[in-house]
């Protein structure tokens, strides 16, 4: 049975009609105690991913015409391929589906002239870390995940309404510009720690009673991260 499944695995470009299944796989396989801290939980993430189909590489893993996994790659910075998400349904793990998805991502990265490949993996996911090491990735640094409200206190998120569309706000801080996606006043994934000190952003957050994640290398004094991930990388040999 396992050999039959392995022989039937194939990778295809995701189409708009596939994104709902991609979202369902993501929600089922993302760590459930962390899912509530991300905008992956909302149906609006489906529309957000559809908008990325012509910009990023979103591919699906199929077995006998059933979608059993996916990967989302993007051009991160000017020379870096980044694996944003990769998940495979439990039944199909251990069949090299992850290897097939990674290989396709690397081919795409090389085709657009990228020379580096990076990803984040949760520190507790030792199986995934071993998989990436077998695929020549090495540990680069630790990424800290923090949850914030306007007063910078850790906050447990309440359930939000589904079905809203994503929007973006541009924030400028110390000559750096970052576009932050917003879902139901949920400011998500701020990467530049200087933005936490930006008065305009804080006023906006306070006015909307929004909350957000900060994800980055810097440790913030007096607050424990909700989780840590490991940034891993490798060189893409052209």
ChimeraX commands (.cxc) that place a marker at each C-alpha (Angstrom):
marker #1 position 0.00,0.00,0.00 radius 0.5
marker #1 position 2.78,2.45,0.94 radius 0.5
marker #1 position 4.71,1.64,-2.23 radius 0.5
marker #1 position 1.58,2.24,-4.29 radius 0.5
marker #1 position 1.01,5.63,-2.62 radius 0.5
marker #1 position 4.64,6.61,-3.19 radius 0.5
marker #1 position 4.50,5.70,-6.86 radius 0.5
marker #1 position 1.36,7.80,-7.35 radius 0.5
marker #1 position 2.69,11.02,-5.82 radius 0.5
marker #1 position 3.05,13.98,-8.17 radius 0.5
marker #1 position 3.50,17.73,-7.87 radius 0.5
marker #1 position 1.36,20.30,-9.68 radius 0.5
marker #1 position 0.97,24.06,-9.69 radius 0.5
marker #1 position -1.90,25.09,-7.43 radius 0.5
marker #1 position -4.92,26.57,-9.17 radius 0.5
marker #1 position -7.49,28.91,-7.67 radius 0.5
marker #1 position -9.90,26.00,-7.11 radius 0.5
marker #1 position -7.23,24.16,-5.07 radius 0.5
marker #1 position -6.65,26.89,-2.50 radius 0.5
marker #1 position -9.56,25.94,-0.26 radius 0.5
marker #1 position -8.06,22.43,0.07 radius 0.5
marker #1 position -4.63,23.96,0.71 radius 0.5
marker #1 position -6.14,26.05,3.49 radius 0.5
marker #1 position -7.83,23.01,5.05 radius 0.5
marker #1 position -4.55,21.06,5.03 radius 0.5
marker #1 position -2.78,24.02,6.61 radius 0.5
marker #1 position -5.36,24.33,9.40 radius 0.5
marker #1 position -5.34,20.59,10.13 radius 0.5
marker #1 position -1.57,20.28,10.30 radius 0.5
marker #1 position -0.38,23.60,11.75 radius 0.5
marker #1 position 0.23,23.24,15.52 radius 0.5
marker #1 position -3.23,23.75,17.00 radius 0.5
marker #1 position -2.10,25.64,20.09 radius 0.5
marker #1 position -0.42,28.19,17.80 radius 0.5
marker #1 position -3.02,28.36,15.03 radius 0.5
marker #1 position -5.15,30.83,17.02 radius 0.5
marker #1 position -2.22,33.26,17.01 radius 0.5
marker #1 position -2.09,33.41,13.21 radius 0.5
marker #1 position -4.38,34.56,10.44 radius 0.5
marker #1 position -4.19,31.09,8.92 radius 0.5
marker #1 position -7.33,30.22,10.89 radius 0.5
marker #1 position -9.57,32.62,8.96 radius 0.5
marker #1 position -11.40,31.90,5.70 radius 0.5
marker #1 position -10.14,35.24,4.39 radius 0.5
marker #1 position -6.70,33.62,4.12 radius 0.5
marker #1 position -8.06,31.69,1.12 radius 0.5
marker #1 position -8.57,34.92,-0.85 radius 0.5
marker #1 position -5.19,36.16,0.30 radius 0.5
marker #1 position -3.46,33.05,-1.09 radius 0.5
marker #1 position -5.35,33.31,-4.37 radius 0.5
marker #1 position -3.87,36.77,-4.87 radius 0.5
marker #1 position -0.39,35.27,-4.53 radius 0.5
marker #1 position -0.79,32.58,-7.21 radius 0.5
marker #1 position 0.75,34.78,-9.91 radius 0.5
marker #1 position 3.46,36.15,-7.61 radius 0.5
marker #1 position 4.70,33.28,-5.44 radius 0.5
marker #1 position 5.04,29.56,-6.11 radius 0.5
marker #1 position 2.23,27.55,-4.52 radius 0.5
marker #1 position 2.35,23.87,-5.43 radius 0.5
marker #1 position 0.29,20.89,-4.40 radius 0.5
marker #1 position 1.14,17.24,-3.82 radius 0.5
marker #1 position -1.36,14.77,-5.25 radius 0.5
marker #1 position -1.97,11.05,-4.93 radius 0.5
marker #1 position -4.62,9.54,-7.23 radius 0.5
marker #1 position -6.02,13.05,-7.87 radius 0.5
marker #1 position -6.37,13.72,-4.13 radius 0.5
marker #1 position -4.54,16.76,-2.75 radius 0.5
marker #1 position -2.45,15.46,0.14 radius 0.5
marker #1 position 0.04,18.27,0.70 radius 0.5
marker #1 position 1.29,21.65,-0.46 radius 0.5
marker #1 position 4.18,24.08,-0.28 radius 0.5
marker #1 position 4.29,27.87,-0.56 radius 0.5
marker #1 position 7.55,29.48,-1.71 radius 0.5
marker #1 position 8.29,33.17,-2.15 radius 0.5
marker #1 position 11.09,35.47,-3.23 radius 0.5
marker #1 position 12.34,36.75,0.13 radius 0.5
marker #1 position 14.66,39.72,-0.20 radius 0.5
marker #1 position 16.54,40.12,-3.47 radius 0.5
marker #1 position 18.42,36.81,-3.69 radius 0.5
marker #1 position 16.63,34.44,-1.32 radius 0.5
marker #1 position 14.01,31.74,-1.83 radius 0.5
marker #1 position 11.88,31.31,1.30 radius 0.5
marker #1 position 9.68,28.35,2.20 radius 0.5
marker #1 position 6.69,29.99,3.84 radius 0.5
marker #1 position 4.72,26.80,4.54 radius 0.5
marker #1 position 4.90,23.10,3.74 radius 0.5
marker #1 position 2.45,20.53,5.08 radius 0.5
marker #1 position 1.60,16.97,4.14 radius 0.5
marker #1 position -1.33,14.97,5.46 radius 0.5
marker #1 position -0.22,12.41,8.05 radius 0.5
marker #1 position -1.21,9.39,5.93 radius 0.5
marker #1 position 1.20,10.47,3.18 radius 0.5
marker #1 position 4.24,11.34,5.28 radius 0.5
marker #1 position 7.44,9.34,4.92 radius 0.5
marker #1 position 6.92,8.84,1.17 radius 0.5
marker #1 position 9.33,11.60,0.04 radius 0.5
marker #1 position 6.48,13.97,-0.78 radius 0.5
marker #1 position 8.29,16.69,1.13 radius 0.5
marker #1 position 11.41,16.04,-0.93 radius 0.5
marker #1 position 9.43,16.38,-4.16 radius 0.5
marker #1 position 7.97,19.72,-3.04 radius 0.5
marker #1 position 11.35,21.06,-1.91 radius 0.5
marker #1 position 12.94,20.03,-5.22 radius 0.5
marker #1 position 10.28,21.90,-7.23 radius 0.5
marker #1 position 10.74,24.97,-5.05 radius 0.5
marker #1 position 14.48,24.91,-5.64 radius 0.5
marker #1 position 13.98,24.63,-9.41 radius 0.5
marker #1 position 11.69,27.67,-9.33 radius 0.5
marker #1 position 14.12,29.66,-7.21 radius 0.5
marker #1 position 17.00,28.94,-9.56 radius 0.5
marker #1 position 14.86,29.83,-12.58 radius 0.5
marker #1 position 14.36,33.36,-11.25 radius 0.5
marker #1 position 18.01,33.79,-10.28 radius 0.5
marker #1 position 17.89,33.18,-6.52 radius 0.5
marker #1 position 21.05,31.89,-4.85 radius 0.5
marker #1 position 19.95,31.22,-1.25 radius 0.5
marker #1 position 17.18,29.13,0.30 radius 0.5
marker #1 position 15.82,29.80,3.79 radius 0.5
marker #1 position 13.00,28.49,5.96 radius 0.5
marker #1 position 11.73,28.55,9.53 radius 0.5
marker #1 position 10.89,25.39,11.46 radius 0.5
marker #1 position 9.47,25.26,14.97 radius 0.5
marker #1 position 12.13,24.34,17.53 radius 0.5
marker #1 position 10.00,21.48,18.87 radius 0.5
marker #1 position 9.56,19.87,15.42 radius 0.5
marker #1 position 12.59,17.60,15.57 radius 0.5
marker #1 position 11.42,15.34,12.73 radius 0.5
marker #1 position 11.20,18.30,10.35 radius 0.5
marker #1 position 14.59,19.60,11.47 radius 0.5
marker #1 position 16.15,16.20,10.68 radius 0.5
marker #1 position 14.42,16.18,7.28 radius 0.5
marker #1 position 15.82,19.60,6.38 radius 0.5
marker #1 position 19.31,18.66,7.57 radius 0.5
marker #1 position 19.20,15.62,5.27 radius 0.5
marker #1 position 18.39,18.08,2.49 radius 0.5
marker #1 position 21.57,20.09,3.23 radius 0.5
marker #1 position 20.00,22.86,5.33 radius 0.5
marker #1 position 22.00,24.18,8.29 radius 0.5
marker #1 position 20.86,26.12,11.35 radius 0.5
marker #1 position 21.37,29.87,11.03 radius 0.5
marker #1 position 19.70,31.50,14.05 radius 0.5
marker #1 position 16.70,31.48,16.38 radius 0.5
marker #1 position 13.47,33.34,15.57 radius 0.5
marker #1 position 11.30,34.51,18.49 radius 0.5
marker #1 position 7.51,34.77,18.25 radius 0.5
marker #1 position 5.81,37.33,20.51 radius 0.5
marker #1 position 2.15,38.24,20.96 radius 0.5
marker #1 position 1.38,41.91,21.63 radius 0.5
marker #1 position -1.40,44.30,22.47 radius 0.5
marker #1 position -0.85,48.07,22.46 radius 0.5
marker #1 position 0.49,47.92,26.03 radius 0.5
marker #1 position 2.90,45.11,25.05 radius 0.5
marker #1 position 1.38,42.53,27.36 radius 0.5
marker #1 position 0.96,38.92,26.19 radius 0.5
marker #1 position -2.62,38.42,25.13 radius 0.5
marker #1 position -4.76,35.37,24.40 radius 0.5
marker #1 position -6.69,36.03,21.23 radius 0.5
marker #1 position -10.45,35.79,21.14 radius 0.5
marker #1 position -12.28,34.19,18.24 radius 0.5
marker #1 position -12.77,36.57,15.33 radius 0.5
marker #1 position -15.37,36.66,12.61 radius 0.5
marker #1 position -14.50,34.81,9.45 radius 0.5
marker #1 position -14.99,35.78,5.84 radius 0.5
marker #1 position -13.35,39.19,5.80 radius 0.5
marker #1 position -10.89,40.31,3.16 radius 0.5
marker #1 position -7.26,41.12,3.78 radius 0.5
marker #1 position -5.96,44.65,3.55 radius 0.5
marker #1 position -2.50,46.13,3.98 radius 0.5
marker #1 position -1.04,49.15,5.72 radius 0.5
marker #1 position 2.37,50.65,4.99 radius 0.5
marker #1 position 4.39,51.69,8.02 radius 0.5
marker #1 position 7.62,53.68,7.75 radius 0.5
marker #1 position 10.18,53.49,10.56 radius 0.5
marker #1 position 13.82,54.57,10.47 radius 0.5
marker #1 position 13.69,54.78,6.66 radius 0.5
marker #1 position 12.38,51.21,6.43 radius 0.5
marker #1 position 9.01,50.41,4.90 radius 0.5
marker #1 position 6.98,47.35,5.76 radius 0.5
marker #1 position 3.61,46.26,4.44 radius 0.5
marker #1 position 1.57,44.61,7.19 radius 0.5
marker #1 position -1.47,42.49,6.31 radius 0.5
marker #1 position -4.59,43.15,8.39 radius 0.5
marker #1 position -7.43,40.71,9.04 radius 0.5
marker #1 position -10.29,42.01,11.19 radius 0.5
marker #1 position -7.97,44.60,12.74 radius 0.5
marker #1 position -5.42,41.84,13.28 radius 0.5
marker #1 position -1.99,43.27,12.40 radius 0.5
marker #1 position 0.06,40.23,11.49 radius 0.5
marker #1 position 3.74,39.31,11.47 radius 0.5
marker #1 position 5.74,42.47,12.02 radius 0.5
marker #1 position 9.38,41.64,11.24 radius 0.5
marker #1 position 11.11,44.97,11.91 radius 0.5
marker #1 position 11.46,45.49,15.66 radius 0.5
marker #1 position 11.81,49.25,15.14 radius 0.5
marker #1 position 8.16,49.30,14.09 radius 0.5
marker #1 position 7.19,48.43,17.65 radius 0.5
marker #1 position 8.39,51.91,18.61 radius 0.5
marker #1 position 6.58,53.63,15.77 radius 0.5
marker #1 position 4.06,56.12,17.16 radius 0.5
marker #1 position 1.82,56.02,14.08 radius 0.5
marker #1 position 1.54,52.24,14.27 radius 0.5
marker #1 position 0.86,52.26,18.01 radius 0.5
marker #1 position -1.87,54.88,17.64 radius 0.5
marker #1 position -3.48,52.84,14.89 radius 0.5
marker #1 position -3.32,49.65,16.96 radius 0.5
marker #1 position -4.71,51.36,20.04 radius 0.5
marker #1 position -7.54,53.00,18.10 radius 0.5
marker #1 position -8.62,49.71,16.53 radius 0.5
marker #1 position -7.91,47.62,19.64 radius 0.5
marker #1 position -5.85,45.41,17.37 radius 0.5
marker #1 position -3.15,42.95,18.28 radius 0.5
marker #1 position -0.29,41.50,16.32 radius 0.5
marker #1 position 2.66,39.13,16.23 radius 0.5
marker #1 position 6.26,40.20,16.21 radius 0.5
marker #1 position 8.48,37.54,14.66 radius 0.5
marker #1 position 12.22,38.17,14.61 radius 0.5
marker #1 position 15.72,37.45,15.89 radius 0.5
marker #1 position 15.71,40.12,18.58 radius 0.5
marker #1 position 14.77,39.21,22.15 radius 0.5
marker #1 position 12.48,41.67,23.92 radius 0.5
marker #1 position 13.38,42.28,27.53 radius 0.5
marker #1 position 10.87,41.17,30.15 radius 0.5
marker #1 position 8.61,39.17,27.80 radius 0.5
marker #1 position 8.87,35.48,26.97 radius 0.5
marker #1 position 8.23,34.41,23.37 radius 0.5
marker #1 position 5.22,32.13,22.87 radius 0.5
marker #1 position 7.38,29.85,20.73 radius 0.5
marker #1 position 10.73,29.77,18.98 radius 0.5
marker #1 position 11.57,28.66,15.48 radius 0.5
marker #1 position 14.90,27.90,13.87 radius 0.5
marker #1 position 15.96,29.73,10.72 radius 0.5
marker #1 position 17.74,27.27,8.41 radius 0.5
marker #1 position 19.41,27.94,5.09 radius 0.5
marker #1 position 21.40,26.49,2.23 radius 0.5
marker #1 position 23.04,27.67,-0.98 radius 0.5
marker #1 position 21.21,27.10,-4.26 radius 0.5
marker #1 position 23.81,25.85,-6.72 radius 0.5
marker #1 position 22.89,27.14,-10.17 radius 0.5
marker link #1:1,2 radius 0.2
marker link #1:2,3 radius 0.2
marker link #1:3,4 radius 0.2
marker link #1:4,5 radius 0.2
marker link #1:5,6 radius 0.2
marker link #1:6,7 radius 0.2
marker link #1:7,8 radius 0.2
marker link #1:8,9 radius 0.2
marker link #1:9,10 radius 0.2
marker link #1:10,11 radius 0.2
marker link #1:11,12 radius 0.2
marker link #1:12,13 radius 0.2
marker link #1:13,14 radius 0.2
marker link #1:14,15 radius 0.2
marker link #1:15,16 radius 0.2
marker link #1:16,17 radius 0.2
marker link #1:17,18 radius 0.2
marker link #1:18,19 radius 0.2
marker link #1:19,20 radius 0.2
marker link #1:20,21 radius 0.2
marker link #1:21,22 radius 0.2
marker link #1:22,23 radius 0.2
marker link #1:23,24 radius 0.2
marker link #1:24,25 radius 0.2
marker link #1:25,26 radius 0.2
marker link #1:26,27 radius 0.2
marker link #1:27,28 radius 0.2
marker link #1:28,29 radius 0.2
marker link #1:29,30 radius 0.2
marker link #1:30,31 radius 0.2
marker link #1:31,32 radius 0.2
marker link #1:32,33 radius 0.2
marker link #1:33,34 radius 0.2
marker link #1:34,35 radius 0.2
marker link #1:35,36 radius 0.2
marker link #1:36,37 radius 0.2
marker link #1:37,38 radius 0.2
marker link #1:38,39 radius 0.2
marker link #1:39,40 radius 0.2
marker link #1:40,41 radius 0.2
marker link #1:41,42 radius 0.2
marker link #1:42,43 radius 0.2
marker link #1:43,44 radius 0.2
marker link #1:44,45 radius 0.2
marker link #1:45,46 radius 0.2
marker link #1:46,47 radius 0.2
marker link #1:47,48 radius 0.2
marker link #1:48,49 radius 0.2
marker link #1:49,50 radius 0.2
marker link #1:50,51 radius 0.2
marker link #1:51,52 radius 0.2
marker link #1:52,53 radius 0.2
marker link #1:53,54 radius 0.2
marker link #1:54,55 radius 0.2
marker link #1:55,56 radius 0.2
marker link #1:56,57 radius 0.2
marker link #1:57,58 radius 0.2
marker link #1:58,59 radius 0.2
marker link #1:59,60 radius 0.2
marker link #1:60,61 radius 0.2
marker link #1:61,62 radius 0.2
marker link #1:62,63 radius 0.2
marker link #1:63,64 radius 0.2
marker link #1:64,65 radius 0.2
marker link #1:65,66 radius 0.2
marker link #1:66,67 radius 0.2
marker link #1:67,68 radius 0.2
marker link #1:68,69 radius 0.2
marker link #1:69,70 radius 0.2
marker link #1:70,71 radius 0.2
marker link #1:71,72 radius 0.2
marker link #1:72,73 radius 0.2
marker link #1:73,74 radius 0.2
marker link #1:74,75 radius 0.2
marker link #1:75,76 radius 0.2
marker link #1:76,77 radius 0.2
marker link #1:77,78 radius 0.2
marker link #1:78,79 radius 0.2
marker link #1:79,80 radius 0.2
marker link #1:80,81 radius 0.2
marker link #1:81,82 radius 0.2
marker link #1:82,83 radius 0.2
marker link #1:83,84 radius 0.2
marker link #1:84,85 radius 0.2
marker link #1:85,86 radius 0.2
marker link #1:86,87 radius 0.2
marker link #1:87,88 radius 0.2
marker link #1:88,89 radius 0.2
marker link #1:89,90 radius 0.2
marker link #1:90,91 radius 0.2
marker link #1:91,92 radius 0.2
marker link #1:92,93 radius 0.2
marker link #1:93,94 radius 0.2
marker link #1:94,95 radius 0.2
marker link #1:95,96 radius 0.2
marker link #1:96,97 radius 0.2
marker link #1:97,98 radius 0.2
marker link #1:98,99 radius 0.2
marker link #1:99,100 radius 0.2
marker link #1:100,101 radius 0.2
marker link #1:101,102 radius 0.2
marker link #1:102,103 radius 0.2
marker link #1:103,104 radius 0.2
marker link #1:104,105 radius 0.2
marker link #1:105,106 radius 0.2
marker link #1:106,107 radius 0.2
marker link #1:107,108 radius 0.2
marker link #1:108,109 radius 0.2
marker link #1:109,110 radius 0.2
marker link #1:110,111 radius 0.2
marker link #1:111,112 radius 0.2
marker link #1:112,113 radius 0.2
marker link #1:113,114 radius 0.2
marker link #1:114,115 radius 0.2
marker link #1:115,116 radius 0.2
marker link #1:116,117 radius 0.2
marker link #1:117,118 radius 0.2
marker link #1:118,119 radius 0.2
marker link #1:119,120 radius 0.2
marker link #1:120,121 radius 0.2
marker link #1:121,122 radius 0.2
marker link #1:122,123 radius 0.2
marker link #1:123,124 radius 0.2
marker link #1:124,125 radius 0.2
marker link #1:125,126 radius 0.2
marker link #1:126,127 radius 0.2
marker link #1:127,128 radius 0.2
marker link #1:128,129 radius 0.2
marker link #1:129,130 radius 0.2
marker link #1:130,131 radius 0.2
marker link #1:131,132 radius 0.2
marker link #1:132,133 radius 0.2
marker link #1:133,134 radius 0.2
marker link #1:134,135 radius 0.2
marker link #1:135,136 radius 0.2
marker link #1:136,137 radius 0.2
marker link #1:137,138 radius 0.2
marker link #1:138,139 radius 0.2
marker link #1:139,140 radius 0.2
marker link #1:140,141 radius 0.2
marker link #1:141,142 radius 0.2
marker link #1:142,143 radius 0.2
marker link #1:143,144 radius 0.2
marker link #1:144,145 radius 0.2
marker link #1:145,146 radius 0.2
marker link #1:146,147 radius 0.2
marker link #1:147,148 radius 0.2
marker link #1:148,149 radius 0.2
marker link #1:149,150 radius 0.2
marker link #1:150,151 radius 0.2
marker link #1:151,152 radius 0.2
marker link #1:152,153 radius 0.2
marker link #1:153,154 radius 0.2
marker link #1:154,155 radius 0.2
marker link #1:155,156 radius 0.2
marker link #1:156,157 radius 0.2
marker link #1:157,158 radius 0.2
marker link #1:158,159 radius 0.2
marker link #1:159,160 radius 0.2
marker link #1:160,161 radius 0.2
marker link #1:161,162 radius 0.2
marker link #1:162,163 radius 0.2
marker link #1:163,164 radius 0.2
marker link #1:164,165 radius 0.2
marker link #1:165,166 radius 0.2
marker link #1:166,167 radius 0.2
marker link #1:167,168 radius 0.2
marker link #1:168,169 radius 0.2
marker link #1:169,170 radius 0.2
marker link #1:170,171 radius 0.2
marker link #1:171,172 radius 0.2
marker link #1:172,173 radius 0.2
marker link #1:173,174 radius 0.2
marker link #1:174,175 radius 0.2
marker link #1:175,176 radius 0.2
marker link #1:176,177 radius 0.2
marker link #1:177,178 radius 0.2
marker link #1:178,179 radius 0.2
marker link #1:179,180 radius 0.2
marker link #1:180,181 radius 0.2
marker link #1:181,182 radius 0.2
marker link #1:182,183 radius 0.2
marker link #1:183,184 radius 0.2
marker link #1:184,185 radius 0.2
marker link #1:185,186 radius 0.2
marker link #1:186,187 radius 0.2
marker link #1:187,188 radius 0.2
marker link #1:188,189 radius 0.2
marker link #1:189,190 radius 0.2
marker link #1:190,191 radius 0.2
marker link #1:191,192 radius 0.2
marker link #1:192,193 radius 0.2
marker link #1:193,194 radius 0.2
marker link #1:194,195 radius 0.2
marker link #1:195,196 radius 0.2
marker link #1:196,197 radius 0.2
marker link #1:197,198 radius 0.2
marker link #1:198,199 radius 0.2
marker link #1:199,200 radius 0.2
marker link #1:200,201 radius 0.2
marker link #1:201,202 radius 0.2
marker link #1:202,203 radius 0.2
marker link #1:203,204 radius 0.2
marker link #1:204,205 radius 0.2
marker link #1:205,206 radius 0.2
marker link #1:206,207 radius 0.2
marker link #1:207,208 radius 0.2
marker link #1:208,209 radius 0.2
marker link #1:209,210 radius 0.2
marker link #1:210,211 radius 0.2
marker link #1:211,212 radius 0.2
marker link #1:212,213 radius 0.2
marker link #1:213,214 radius 0.2
marker link #1:214,215 radius 0.2
marker link #1:215,216 radius 0.2
marker link #1:216,217 radius 0.2
marker link #1:217,218 radius 0.2
marker link #1:218,219 radius 0.2
marker link #1:219,220 radius 0.2
marker link #1:220,221 radius 0.2
marker link #1:221,222 radius 0.2
marker link #1:222,223 radius 0.2
marker link #1:223,224 radius 0.2
marker link #1:224,225 radius 0.2
marker link #1:225,226 radius 0.2
marker link #1:226,227 radius 0.2
marker link #1:227,228 radius 0.2
marker link #1:228,229 radius 0.2
marker link #1:229,230 radius 0.2
marker link #1:230,231 radius 0.2
marker link #1:231,232 radius 0.2
marker link #1:232,233 radius 0.2
marker link #1:233,234 radius 0.2
marker link #1:234,235 radius 0.2
marker link #1:235,236 radius 0.2
marker link #1:236,237 radius 0.2
marker link #1:237,238 radius 0.2
view
